[in-house]
């Protein structure tokens, strides 16, 4: 997606939405980094994790574990000015061990907070899905769900964090879109959830577009980190390595919970997650700095 910014009066005076905090936040040093860094044919390809040894990262990996079924709910806000969408997650993934296809898996018989869901279509029609967020949800696999091992149903109680909302950089109208953010002092703020123990995932992506200068078509840079759910974080400068000045960036902020369970012959991923996306322009130099 390409953007055209028709008016940039002064980079140094407009760096307000991502500036320094009233009190100093300490830049978190990466626990360790996993980096794929390649440059060829004039393009940049870089994929980095800044947290692979952290406990929060291990929790993040639970989301990627293969299971036969995924059951849960997701809240997605594609930009600060778009309406938030809450969607059910109920799908057959196929066997985690690739021994059967997704089409061979039966509809699971489950209940959510005591309401029986007997089919995929019924789950899609479940009302008031937004009320799952900020609450403890009980999901149960019914005894009627047959397995070769004849094991009884499984009940899972787990907390789904509140829907995440970015509060800074603040975007209230069209004039606030594409905030200019200094890579040295990028403070991200959101609504904290003290009951969330698995942290907040921040992903920064760049697809080669720049506001000034030559675009790097075919380039792709991604970096992600996990922060405690305190409501604010000073992003590491390493988050922006490989992204040039005035690069048009995409940030996704994610919060959620997941439980992977095995019931008889089938595995289940119970999940509740929310995310918000923010586009911004990365600033490396101002008129007061030498390039």
C-alpha positions as CSV (number, residue, x, y, z in Angstrom):
1,X,0.0,0.0,0.0
2,X,1.4,3.4,-1.0
3,X,0.8,6.7,0.6
4,X,1.4,10.3,-0.6
5,X,2.1,12.9,2.0
6,X,1.6,16.2,0.4
7,X,2.7,18.5,3.2
8,X,5.6,18.2,5.6
9,X,6.4,21.7,6.8
10,X,9.0,20.9,9.4
11,X,10.1,17.4,10.6
12,X,11.7,18.8,13.7
13,X,8.7,20.7,15.0
14,X,6.1,18.0,14.2
15,X,7.7,15.1,16.2
16,X,5.2,15.4,19.0
17,X,3.1,12.3,18.9
18,X,6.0,9.9,19.7
19,X,8.2,12.2,21.8
20,X,9.7,11.9,25.2
21,X,7.6,11.1,28.3
22,X,7.1,13.4,31.2
23,X,9.3,10.9,33.1
24,X,12.2,9.0,31.5
25,X,11.5,5.5,30.4
26,X,14.5,3.2,30.1
27,X,15.1,1.6,26.8
28,X,14.8,-2.1,27.2
29,X,17.8,-4.0,26.0
30,X,17.1,-7.1,23.9
31,X,17.4,-10.4,25.8
32,X,18.9,-11.7,22.6
33,X,18.2,-11.3,18.9
34,X,17.4,-13.7,16.0
35,X,18.2,-12.0,12.8
36,X,17.8,-12.9,9.1
37,X,19.5,-10.0,7.3
38,X,20.0,-10.1,3.6
39,X,20.7,-7.4,1.0
40,X,20.6,-8.1,-2.8
41,X,19.6,-6.4,-6.0
42,X,19.2,-3.2,-4.1
43,X,16.6,-4.6,-1.8
44,X,16.6,-5.1,2.0
45,X,15.3,-8.2,3.7
46,X,15.5,-8.3,7.5
47,X,13.5,-10.3,10.1
48,X,14.3,-9.9,13.7
49,X,13.1,-11.0,17.1
50,X,14.5,-9.1,20.2
51,X,13.2,-11.4,22.8
52,X,13.8,-15.1,22.0
53,X,15.2,-15.9,25.5
54,X,12.4,-14.2,27.4
55,X,9.5,-16.0,29.2
56,X,7.1,-13.7,27.3
57,X,8.5,-15.0,24.1
58,X,7.9,-18.6,25.2
59,X,4.2,-17.7,25.9
60,X,4.1,-16.1,22.4
61,X,5.2,-19.4,20.8
62,X,2.1,-21.1,22.3
63,X,0.0,-19.2,19.7
64,X,2.0,-20.8,16.9
65,X,1.8,-24.4,18.2
66,X,0.0,-26.7,15.8
67,X,-3.4,-28.1,16.9
68,X,-6.3,-29.9,15.3
69,X,-8.8,-27.1,16.3
70,X,-8.7,-23.4,17.0
71,X,-11.5,-22.1,19.2
72,X,-11.8,-18.5,20.4
73,X,-12.4,-14.9,19.6
74,X,-10.4,-12.0,18.1
75,X,-10.9,-8.3,18.0
76,X,-9.2,-6.5,15.1
77,X,-8.8,-2.7,14.5
78,X,-7.1,-2.2,11.1
79,X,-6.4,1.5,11.8
80,X,-7.2,4.0,14.6
81,X,-10.1,5.5,12.7
82,X,-11.7,2.3,11.5
83,X,-14.4,0.4,13.4
84,X,-13.2,-2.4,15.6
85,X,-14.3,-5.9,14.4
86,X,-14.9,-8.8,16.7
87,X,-14.9,-12.2,15.0
88,X,-15.2,-15.8,16.3
89,X,-12.3,-18.2,15.7
90,X,-13.5,-21.7,15.1
91,X,-11.7,-23.8,12.5
92,X,-10.3,-27.2,11.8
93,X,-6.6,-26.9,11.2
94,X,-6.0,-30.5,10.2
95,X,-3.9,-32.8,12.3
96,X,-0.9,-31.3,14.1
97,X,1.0,-34.4,13.0
98,X,-0.3,-34.3,9.4
99,X,-2.0,-37.7,9.7
100,X,-5.5,-36.5,8.8
101,X,-6.9,-33.6,6.8
102,X,-9.0,-30.8,8.2
103,X,-12.0,-32.1,6.3
104,X,-11.9,-35.4,8.2
105,X,-12.3,-33.6,11.5
106,X,-15.8,-33.5,12.9
107,X,-17.5,-30.5,14.4
108,X,-16.5,-30.3,18.0
109,X,-19.3,-30.2,20.6
110,X,-18.3,-27.4,22.9
111,X,-19.8,-24.9,25.4
112,X,-18.7,-21.4,26.1
113,X,-19.7,-19.9,29.4
114,X,-22.4,-22.6,29.6
115,X,-23.8,-21.9,26.1
116,X,-23.7,-25.0,23.9
117,X,-22.2,-24.6,20.5
118,X,-23.0,-27.6,18.3
119,X,-21.6,-26.5,15.0
120,X,-19.2,-24.1,13.3
121,X,-22.1,-22.0,12.0
122,X,-23.7,-21.7,15.5
123,X,-20.4,-20.4,16.9
124,X,-20.2,-17.8,14.2
125,X,-23.6,-16.5,15.2
126,X,-22.6,-16.3,18.9
127,X,-23.8,-13.0,20.3
128,X,-22.0,-10.6,22.6
129,X,-18.6,-11.9,21.7
130,X,-17.0,-8.6,22.8
131,X,-18.0,-9.4,26.4
132,X,-15.4,-12.2,26.5
133,X,-12.6,-9.6,26.7
134,X,-11.6,-8.6,30.2
135,X,-13.3,-11.7,31.7
136,X,-12.5,-15.3,32.6
137,X,-14.1,-17.6,30.0
138,X,-15.0,-21.2,30.5
139,X,-14.7,-23.4,27.5
140,X,-15.7,-27.1,27.7
141,X,-15.4,-29.9,25.2
142,X,-18.6,-31.9,25.8
143,X,-18.7,-35.6,26.7
144,X,-20.6,-36.2,23.5
145,X,-17.5,-35.5,21.6
146,X,-16.3,-39.0,20.7
147,X,-12.7,-40.0,20.5
148,X,-11.1,-43.4,20.1
149,X,-9.7,-43.2,23.6
150,X,-13.2,-42.5,25.0
151,X,-11.9,-39.8,27.4
152,X,-14.3,-37.4,29.0
153,X,-14.7,-33.8,28.0
154,X,-12.2,-31.1,29.0
155,X,-13.1,-27.8,30.7
156,X,-10.7,-24.9,30.5
157,X,-11.0,-21.6,32.5
158,X,-8.8,-18.8,31.2
159,X,-8.7,-15.1,31.2
160,X,-9.0,-13.1,28.0
161,X,-7.3,-9.7,28.3
162,X,-9.1,-6.5,27.6
163,X,-9.2,-5.3,24.0
164,X,-6.0,-3.4,23.4
165,X,-6.2,0.2,22.3
166,X,-3.2,2.5,21.4
167,X,-3.4,5.8,23.2
168,X,-0.1,7.3,21.9
169,X,0.7,8.1,19.2
170,X,-2.7,9.6,19.4
171,X,-4.8,9.5,16.2
172,X,-8.2,11.3,16.6
173,X,-8.9,12.4,13.0
174,X,-7.6,12.4,9.5
175,X,-5.1,15.1,10.3
176,X,-3.4,12.9,12.8
177,X,-2.9,10.0,10.4
178,X,0.7,8.9,9.7
179,X,2.4,10.5,12.9
180,X,6.1,11.3,12.6
181,X,8.0,9.2,15.1
182,X,11.7,9.7,16.1
183,X,13.4,6.3,16.3
184,X,15.5,7.4,19.3
185,X,12.5,8.3,21.5
186,X,9.5,6.3,20.3
187,X,7.2,5.8,23.3
188,X,4.2,3.6,22.7
189,X,1.2,3.8,25.1
190,X,-1.9,1.7,25.4
191,X,-4.6,0.7,27.9
192,X,-2.8,-1.5,30.5
193,X,-4.4,-4.7,31.7
194,X,-2.9,-5.7,35.1
195,X,-4.4,-9.2,34.9
196,X,-2.6,-10.0,31.6
197,X,0.5,-12.0,32.5
198,X,1.6,-12.7,28.9
199,X,2.7,-9.3,27.9
200,X,2.0,-7.2,24.8
201,X,3.6,-8.0,21.4
202,X,4.7,-5.2,19.2
203,X,5.5,-5.8,15.5
204,X,7.1,-3.2,13.2
205,X,7.0,-3.8,9.5
206,X,8.4,-1.9,6.5
207,X,7.6,-2.8,2.9
208,X,10.1,-0.5,1.1
209,X,8.0,2.7,0.9
210,X,9.5,6.1,1.8
211,X,8.0,9.6,1.8
212,X,11.2,11.3,0.6
213,X,13.8,9.6,-1.5
214,X,13.9,6.4,-3.6
215,X,11.7,3.5,-2.6
216,X,13.1,0.1,-2.1
217,X,10.6,-2.0,-4.0
218,X,10.7,-5.6,-3.0
219,X,12.3,-4.8,0.4
220,X,10.8,-6.1,3.7
221,X,11.9,-5.4,7.2
222,X,10.1,-6.9,10.3
223,X,11.0,-6.8,14.0
224,X,9.0,-7.8,17.0
225,X,9.4,-7.6,20.7
226,X,7.3,-8.4,23.8
227,X,6.8,-6.0,26.7
228,X,5.2,-6.2,30.1
229,X,1.6,-5.0,30.1
230,X,2.3,-1.7,32.0
231,X,0.7,0.6,29.5
232,X,3.8,2.2,28.0
233,X,7.2,1.2,26.6
234,X,10.1,2.9,25.1
235,X,10.8,1.0,21.9
236,X,14.4,-0.1,21.3
237,X,16.2,1.5,18.5
238,X,16.9,-2.0,17.2
239,X,13.2,-2.2,16.3
240,X,13.9,0.1,13.4
241,X,17.2,-1.3,12.1
242,X,17.2,-1.5,8.3
243,X,14.4,1.1,7.9
244,X,15.5,4.4,6.3
245,X,14.6,8.0,7.2
246,X,10.9,8.8,6.3
247,X,10.2,5.1,5.9
248,X,6.4,4.4,5.9
249,X,6.0,1.8,8.7
250,X,3.2,-0.4,9.9
251,X,2.9,-1.3,13.6
252,X,0.7,-4.1,15.0
253,X,0.2,-4.2,18.8
254,X,-1.3,-7.5,20.0
255,X,-2.5,-8.8,23.4
256,X,-4.1,-12.1,24.2
257,X,-4.1,-15.4,25.9
258,X,-4.0,-19.0,24.7
259,X,-4.4,-22.5,26.2
260,X,-3.4,-25.6,24.2
261,X,-5.0,-28.8,25.4
262,X,-5.2,-32.5,24.4
263,X,-8.5,-34.3,24.8
264,X,-8.4,-37.9,23.6
265,X,-7.1,-38.0,20.1
266,X,-7.6,-34.3,19.3
267,X,-5.7,-31.2,20.3
268,X,-7.3,-27.8,20.8
269,X,-6.1,-24.2,20.9
270,X,-8.4,-22.0,23.0
271,X,-7.5,-18.4,22.2
272,X,-8.7,-14.8,22.9
273,X,-6.7,-12.0,21.2
274,X,-7.0,-8.4,20.1
275,X,-4.8,-6.2,17.9
276,X,-4.6,-2.7,16.6
277,X,-2.6,-1.4,13.6
278,X,-1.0,2.0,13.3
279,X,0.8,3.4,10.3
280,X,3.6,5.9,11.0
281,X,6.6,7.7,9.4
282,X,10.0,6.9,10.9
283,X,12.2,9.9,11.4
284,X,16.0,9.4,11.7
285,X,17.2,12.9,11.1
286,X,15.9,16.4,11.8
287,X,17.0,19.8,10.4
288,X,19.2,20.2,13.6
289,X,21.1,17.0,12.9
290,X,23.8,16.3,10.3
291,X,23.0,13.5,7.9
